[in-house]
Each structure stands twice: as C-alpha cells, then as structure tokens.
Amino acid sequence: MKRVLITGAAGFLGSHLCDRFIKEGYAVVAMDNLITGNIRNLEHLFPLENFEFYNHDVSNFVHVAGDLDYILHFASPASPIDYLKIPIQTLKVSSLGTHNLLGLAKAKKAKIIVASTSEVYGDPLVHPQTEEYWGNVNPIGPRGVYDEAKRFQEAITMAYHTFHQVEIAIVRIFNTYGPRMRLNDGRVLPAFIGQALRGEDLTVFGDGTQTRSFCYVDDLVEGIYRLLMSDYAQPVNIGNPDEITIGEFAEEIIKLTGTTQKVIYKDLPQDDPMQRQPDITKARSILNWEPKVSRKEGLKITYDYFKSLSEDELYKKEHNDFTKYIKK
Ligand code: UDP
C-alpha cells in the first residue's frame, strides 16, 4: 500500500485531499497544528486503519516513521484575515515548513507537491494570469507575509529539484470553495453565506468591481491529483476561469439564499487584487484537466453544507478539541 503525508490535513483543502487519497487506496498520514484547521473535517476518517493523525507544526522538524511515497504540503493560513492575525506563522509554514518537508522528501525519496497560489501574481498586470507571468507583489503589505512566503516556497522547491533531484510538483491554486470552508475565515464566500444565514447585510468591499474566478473543490482536487501523478515539474495554474465581479457574486448569493437583506459597501482592503482569472491552457494540455462543476451547482452544495451547521458554528465558536479522536 502506498503511503502519503498530507500537511494542513484538517483544513478545507487538506481534508478533501485526505478523502481522495483514502478513496484511491493509500495509507494517509495527516498532519496539522490546528491553528486554522478544524479536526472535525477529519472526524469520519479516524476509525480507518489506514489513517493516522499527528498534531504537529511543520515549521518545526518533521519526523515521520516508515516509508512515504508522496508528500502534499497544504499547511498554511489562507485568508487575508488570517495573515493579519498570524503573520509570523504564515511566513514560517511556507518557508521553514517547506524546507523541512523538502528535507523529508529527500530522505524518504518521496515526491512532493507544494500548494502555491494565485497570490504569487499579486495584483496582476497581466490578465488572465499565465504561469509565465512573474507577478506584481507588495512584499511589505498585509498580504506580503503570504505572497512572499509562497514565492519563496516555489523557489526552494525548485532548488531542491535542480540541486537534489527531488521529484516535485507546484500547483498554483486560484480561489476555491466548497463544504468545510471555515465560516468565519473572512473569505468572501463564507462571509456572504454566513451573513445571509444570520440575517445580516452582505458586505461588499470597495465598489464590487474587482473580479475573482471561483473553482469548486472537487475540480481542484482532481487537478492536484493529476498534477501529482504527472512528471511535470513547473508550476501549473489550477482554477476555474469563470470570472465574476464581487458585486455580481453578492447578487448570486442573495438569489441563492433568498435573503431579504441588502448589500452594503465597506472600504477595499489594502492591496486587494482588482482582477483574477487563471489561464488554464497548461492544465488542459498537460493534465487533460478542466473544471466540470458550474458555479450554480457548486454554490448549491456549499450552501447546503453551511445550512447544516449548528447555531454555535454560525455565531462563531470554533472548537478544536482533537483529543477525543486520539486512538487508544
Ligand atoms: N470581499 C468582500 N466582502 C467580504 C469579504 C471579501 O467584498 O466580506 C472581497 C475582497 O475584498 C476581495 C474578494 O471579495 O476583493 C475576495 O476576497 P477573499 O478574501 O475571499 O479572497 P482573495 O481572493 O482576496 O484572497
């Protein structure tokens, strides 16, 4: 049985990746320090024989006993609010953490895929963004702690590939949504749906003309799986090119949820990118991948998930007690 280490396993993407690798018949070693991850995202996997969980911060030395075939480094805070709250951890996990995991990959002769991001393009001057574009990033702005750490992550990953011949893949992830997003992480989709569910007005930042392109999580996971199984070692954009303004997106959420609340406008955060849309020519040609789930279908599934949350969760109390899941 092949064995895979997934960091950030209790997070939104990490937990969906755990599900996918379990489904593919792998033994999954899941790791998370639970500062932004939620152990309940993995609850259903704890009874399985081929699943283990370690509460560990990968910015410190990472020890895993036994063989590993693949490492997926998906640990990192991933929302602008988190970068403001925990900037140093954000910097460390993609720099020191990536270094530790590259060392582990080298020692285990495992292939590693690192989660990079459309944020490496910053507030892009090229539209849509191709992998060849180098980006427009403010290193010392509020997003700098994430953007520059992710850019360093790509650099050190490529250096381990060229200098140590470690097998690598780099996925540049664009805005992704789906069940298990944190309701209160500040990102636009959970923010709008949470506001609709609580009967609050929807907060559009700026005038709502900035754009994003939202990818449903199952499509993203399929793209990541294909990239990991390919032998392509350059960065690849994975995302859905279906672009929408944030103003229009708010209207879609109002229609979906049937809320009678209105849109209110707040200041645009500093360095908020004006437009974002992936060019997925590479993913199409190299991985034969493209997104399949429309925003309409994906939003419906995601809304059903948020509706199923308890009052407690809706009004923000995050629980992270993992001790009850530890195997005796
Ligand atoms: N946004 C908004 N209202 C909110 C939260 C976010 O209008 O309550 C905007 C935000 O300014 C940005 C876009 O929605 O332009 C996407 O924000 P998000 O934090 O989800 O991700 P980003 O792509 O900016 O990292």
Residues whose N, C-alpha, C, O or C-beta is under 5 A from the ligand:
A	BS01	UDP	P80 G186 R187 V188 L189 A191 T203 V204 F205 Q210 I246 D272 P273
